[in-house]
Amino acid sequence: MRWLALSCAAAITVASAPALAQSASPNGVRTLDPPGAPKAVGTWSIGVRAGDFVFVAGMQGADPATGKLVPDPEGRIRQAFLNIKLIAGSEGATLHDCVRITVYVSDLHRYAGIVDRVQAEVWGKPPYPPRTMMEVQRLFDDDIVEIDSVFYAPAKK
Protein backbone atom coordinates (compact mmCIF):
# COMPACT_ATOMS: atom_id res chain seq x y z
CA MET A 1 0.00 0.00 0.00
CA ARG A 2 2.83 2.37 0.87
CA TRP A 3 4.42 1.60 -2.53
CA LEU A 4 1.15 2.58 -4.27
CA ALA A 5 0.95 5.86 -2.34
CA LEU A 6 4.56 6.75 -3.22
CA SER A 7 4.00 5.85 -6.89
CA CYS A 8 0.89 8.05 -7.02
CA ALA A 9 2.71 10.94 -5.35
CA ALA A 10 5.59 10.65 -7.82
CA ALA A 11 3.19 10.56 -10.77
CA ILE A 12 1.36 13.65 -9.51
CA THR A 13 4.67 15.49 -8.99
CA VAL A 14 5.86 14.68 -12.53
CA ALA A 15 2.49 15.52 -14.09
CA SER A 16 2.31 18.88 -12.33
CA ALA A 17 5.91 19.89 -13.09
CA PRO A 18 6.14 22.77 -15.58
CA ALA A 19 7.17 21.88 -19.12
CA LEU A 20 10.75 22.86 -19.89
CA ALA A 21 11.35 25.15 -22.84
CA GLN A 22 14.66 23.42 -23.42
CA SER A 23 15.13 19.71 -22.90
CA ALA A 24 18.42 17.84 -23.07
CA SER A 25 19.34 14.44 -24.43
CA PRO A 26 21.53 12.07 -22.43
CA ASN A 27 24.51 13.48 -24.39
CA GLY A 28 23.58 17.09 -23.75
CA VAL A 29 21.83 17.98 -27.02
CA ARG A 30 19.36 20.71 -26.02
CA THR A 31 16.28 21.73 -27.99
CA LEU A 32 15.73 25.46 -28.40
CA ASP A 33 12.56 27.49 -28.03
CA PRO A 34 13.62 31.11 -27.49
CA PRO A 35 11.07 33.85 -26.80
CA GLY A 36 9.93 35.65 -29.94
CA ALA A 37 10.91 32.83 -32.31
CA PRO A 38 8.50 30.92 -34.53
CA LYS A 39 6.94 27.97 -32.75
CA ALA A 40 7.50 24.40 -33.91
CA VAL A 41 4.26 22.61 -34.66
CA GLY A 42 4.66 18.88 -35.06
CA THR A 43 7.51 16.47 -34.58
CA TRP A 44 10.43 18.87 -35.00
CA SER A 45 12.28 21.60 -33.11
CA ILE A 46 13.26 25.03 -34.35
CA GLY A 47 16.81 24.40 -33.26
CA VAL A 48 19.21 22.50 -31.06
CA ARG A 49 22.52 23.12 -29.36
CA ALA A 50 24.96 20.24 -29.63
CA GLY A 51 28.22 21.10 -27.91
CA ASP A 52 29.66 24.17 -29.60
CA PHE A 53 27.23 24.09 -32.53
CA VAL A 54 23.74 25.47 -32.99
CA PHE A 55 21.61 23.84 -35.68
CA VAL A 56 18.61 25.87 -36.85
CA ALA A 57 15.74 24.10 -38.60
CA GLY A 58 14.72 25.18 -42.05
CA MET A 59 13.20 28.61 -41.49
CA GLN A 60 10.43 30.08 -43.56
CA GLY A 61 9.49 33.73 -43.67
CA ALA A 62 6.74 33.44 -41.09
CA ASP A 63 6.11 36.36 -38.77
CA PRO A 64 6.59 34.87 -35.26
CA ALA A 65 3.87 37.13 -33.84
CA THR A 66 1.17 35.84 -36.19
CA GLY A 67 2.57 32.55 -37.46
CA LYS A 68 1.62 33.67 -40.98
CA LEU A 69 3.96 33.92 -43.96
CA VAL A 70 4.98 37.48 -44.84
CA PRO A 71 3.08 38.29 -48.04
CA ASP A 72 5.74 39.77 -50.36
CA PRO A 73 8.69 37.63 -51.55
CA GLU A 74 11.48 40.00 -50.45
CA GLY A 75 9.90 40.53 -47.03
CA ARG A 76 9.38 36.79 -46.63
CA ILE A 77 13.01 35.99 -47.45
CA ARG A 78 14.15 38.74 -45.05
CA GLN A 79 11.92 37.35 -42.29
CA ALA A 80 13.42 33.87 -42.78
CA PHE A 81 16.91 35.32 -42.24
CA LEU A 82 15.69 37.33 -39.23
CA ASN A 83 14.14 34.20 -37.70
CA ILE A 84 17.49 32.43 -38.07
CA LYS A 85 19.31 35.41 -36.53
CA LEU A 86 16.97 35.39 -33.52
CA ILE A 87 17.32 31.66 -32.86
CA ALA A 88 21.12 31.65 -33.25
CA GLY A 89 21.37 34.82 -31.17
CA SER A 90 19.50 33.15 -28.33
CA GLU A 91 22.57 30.91 -27.97
CA GLY A 92 25.13 33.71 -28.25
CA ALA A 93 25.87 33.33 -31.97
CA THR A 94 25.96 36.18 -34.48
CA LEU A 95 25.36 35.86 -38.20
CA HIS A 96 29.14 35.91 -38.64
CA ASP A 97 29.30 32.70 -36.57
CA CYS A 98 27.30 30.89 -39.25
CA VAL A 99 29.30 28.02 -40.76
CA ARG A 100 26.77 26.69 -43.29
CA ILE A 101 23.55 27.74 -45.02
CA THR A 102 21.34 25.76 -47.36
CA VAL A 103 18.64 27.75 -49.16
CA TYR A 104 15.73 25.97 -50.80
CA VAL A 105 13.69 28.05 -53.24
CA SER A 106 10.67 27.19 -55.36
CA ASP A 107 12.02 29.12 -58.38
CA LEU A 108 15.79 29.62 -58.59
CA HIS A 109 15.69 32.14 -61.43
CA ARG A 110 13.06 34.26 -59.72
CA TYR A 111 14.37 34.22 -56.12
CA ALA A 112 18.18 33.71 -56.18
CA GLY A 113 18.91 37.41 -56.73
CA ILE A 114 16.52 38.40 -53.94
CA VAL A 115 18.17 35.91 -51.57
CA ASP A 116 21.61 37.37 -52.40
CA ARG A 117 20.47 40.96 -51.90
CA VAL A 118 18.59 40.28 -48.65
CA GLN A 119 21.36 38.12 -47.18
CA ALA A 120 23.92 40.87 -47.88
CA GLU A 121 21.58 43.43 -46.25
CA VAL A 122 20.91 41.30 -43.15
CA TRP A 123 24.56 40.19 -42.75
CA GLY A 124 25.79 43.74 -43.19
CA LYS A 125 29.23 42.82 -44.47
CA PRO A 126 31.33 39.79 -45.42
CA PRO A 127 32.47 37.24 -44.60
CA TYR A 128 29.47 35.19 -45.66
CA PRO A 129 29.16 31.51 -44.76
CA PRO A 130 29.40 28.70 -47.30
CA ARG A 131 26.01 28.40 -48.94
CA THR A 132 24.15 26.03 -51.21
CA MET A 133 21.03 27.25 -52.98
CA MET A 134 18.79 24.86 -54.86
CA GLU A 135 15.42 24.81 -56.50
CA VAL A 136 12.95 22.29 -55.14
CA GLN A 137 9.64 21.20 -56.53
CA ARG A 138 7.63 22.10 -53.44
CA LEU A 139 8.08 23.50 -49.94
CA PHE A 140 5.82 23.28 -46.89
CA ASP A 141 2.75 25.56 -47.21
CA ASP A 142 3.68 26.01 -50.91
CA ASP A 143 6.24 28.55 -49.70
CA ILE A 144 8.92 30.15 -51.88
CA VAL A 145 11.91 29.76 -49.51
CA GLU A 146 13.25 27.74 -46.60
CA ILE A 147 16.71 28.32 -45.11
CA ASP A 148 18.63 25.75 -43.07
CA SER A 149 21.68 26.89 -41.07
CA VAL A 150 24.44 25.84 -38.68
CA PHE A 151 26.33 28.13 -36.28
CA TYR A 152 29.50 27.80 -34.22
CA ALA A 153 28.93 29.20 -30.74
CA PRO A 154 31.27 27.80 -28.09
CA ALA A 155 29.33 26.68 -25.05
CA LYS A 156 30.08 28.62 -21.90
CA LYS A 157 31.75 26.34 -19.37
JOHUZI-V779183 format. One record per residue. N is the residue number from 1. RES is the residue in one letter. PSI is psi as a letter, one per 40 degrees, with the letter a starting at -180 (NA if undefined). OMEGA is omega as a letter, one per 20 degrees, with the letter a starting at -180 (* if undefined). NEAR is the number of other ideal C-beta (glycine too) atoms within 8 Angstrom. Layout:
n = {N	N}
res = {RES	RES}
psi = {PSI	PSI}
omega = {OMEGA	OMEGA}
near = {NEAR	NEAR}
//
This chain:
n = {1	2	3	4	5	6	7	8	9	10	11	12	13	14	15	16	17	18	19	20	21	22	23	24	25	26	27	28	29	30	31	32	33	34	35	36	37	38	39	40	41	42	43	44	45	46	47	48	49	50	51	52	53	54	55	56	57	58	59	60	61	62	63	64	65	66	67	68	69	70	71	72	73	74	75	76	77	78	79	80	81	82	83	84	85	86	87	88	89	90	91	92	93	94	95	96	97	98	99	100	101	102	103	104	105	106	107	108	109	110	111	112	113	114	115	116	117	118	119	120	121	122	123	124	125	126	127	128	129	130	131	132	133	134	135	136	137	138	139	140	141	142	143	144	145	146	147	148	149	150	151	152	153	154	155	156	157}
res = {M	R	W	L	A	L	S	C	A	A	A	I	T	V	A	S	A	P	A	L	A	Q	S	A	S	P	N	G	V	R	T	L	D	P	P	G	A	P	K	A	V	G	T	W	S	I	G	V	R	A	G	D	F	V	F	V	A	G	M	Q	G	A	D	P	A	T	G	K	L	V	P	D	P	E	G	R	I	R	Q	A	F	L	N	I	K	L	I	A	G	S	E	G	A	T	L	H	D	C	V	R	I	T	V	Y	V	S	D	L	H	R	Y	A	G	I	V	D	R	V	Q	A	E	V	W	G	K	P	P	Y	P	P	R	T	M	M	E	V	Q	R	L	F	D	D	D	I	V	E	I	D	S	V	F	Y	A	P	A	K	K}
psi = {d	d	d	d	d	d	d	d	d	d	d	d	d	d	d	e	i	i	h	h	d	h	i	i	i	d	e	e	h	h	i	i	g	i	h	e	i	i	h	h	h	a	f	i	i	e	i	i	h	h	b	e	i	h	h	h	i	h	h	i	f	h	h	d	d	d	e	i	h	h	d	i	d	d	d	d	d	d	d	d	d	d	d	d	d	d	d	d	d	e	e	e	i	i	d	e	e	h	e	h	h	h	h	h	i	e	g	d	d	d	e	d	d	d	d	d	d	d	d	d	d	d	d	d	i	i	i	i	i	i	i	h	h	i	h	i	d	i	i	i	f	f	i	e	i	h	h	h	i	h	i	h	g	h	h	h	NA}
omega = {r	r	r	r	r	r	r	r	r	a	r	r	r	a	a	r	r	r	r	r	r	r	a	r	r	r	r	r	a	r	a	r	a	r	r	a	r	a	r	r	a	a	r	r	r	r	r	r	r	a	a	a	r	r	a	r	r	a	r	r	r	r	a	a	a	a	a	r	r	a	a	a	a	r	r	r	r	a	r	r	r	r	r	a	a	a	r	r	r	r	r	r	r	r	r	r	a	a	a	r	r	a	r	r	a	r	a	a	a	a	a	r	r	r	r	a	a	r	r	r	a	a	r	a	r	j	r	a	r	a	r	r	a	r	r	a	a	r	r	a	a	a	a	a	r	a	a	a	r	a	r	a	a	r	r	a	*}
near = {4	5	6	7	8	8	8	8	8	8	8	8	8	7	6	5	6	3	4	5	4	8	6	7	7	4	4	8	9	11	9	15	10	8	3	5	13	10	8	9	3	4	2	6	9	13	13	10	12	8	6	6	11	15	10	13	10	7	16	15	15	12	10	11	4	6	8	6	10	11	5	6	10	9	10	16	15	13	12	14	13	9	15	12	10	12	16	18	9	9	12	6	11	6	9	6	10	12	9	9	11	11	13	13	15	11	8	9	5	8	14	10	6	11	13	8	9	12	11	8	8	11	10	5	3	4	4	7	9	6	10	7	10	9	7	8	2	5	12	6	6	6	12	10	17	12	13	12	14	11	14	10	13	5	7	4	2}
//
